[in-house]
Every structure is written in C-alpha cells, then in structure tokens.
Amino acid sequence: MNRYRELNVEHIKTLSEEVREALDNLSECSKLPETDILFNKTILNAVKYNFIVAIQAIIDIYVIILSQELLVRFLTNMENAP
C-alpha cells in the first residue's frame, strides 16, 4: 500500500513556488497607492493575473492531494475485496 501513497512532490513544489512568486508580486503591488492600482489598467490586470495564478496553483495542489487520497482508498478497498 505504501507505493500508492507517493505524491508527486516535485509538482507540488513547483506549484508552491508559483504561489510564492504570485504572492511576492502582489506584495509589491500592495505598496502602490490605491489610485495607481485602480486607474492603471496594466497594474490592475497584473494584480488580477497574480491572484488567478495563486488561486489556480492552490487548487491544483488540493486536487493532487485529494486525488491521491481517493486513489489510496480505492486501491486499498480493491486489495481487501474478497
């Protein structure tokens, strides 16, 4: 059963790095005056994009972990079936 528990750690690390980079970018943007963000479409689009990247990477990490857990449960049930 241990063989089923192996997560794609490298993929999760890559996604985590994407989250960190997007959050770093958002942190930099947060230092700008609110009016610069709201009235400059390039900056506003960059902020939106970084939110999307961070959220999507977090969802992808969740899906990897959840699908692995479901696979382990399914295969465990199959091994224990009569």
Secondary structure, DSSP 8 states (H G I E B T S, - for coil): -GGGG---HHHHHHHHHHHHHHHHHHHHHHTS-HHHHHH-HHHHHHHHHHHHHHHHHHHHHHHHHHHHHHHHHHHHHHHH--
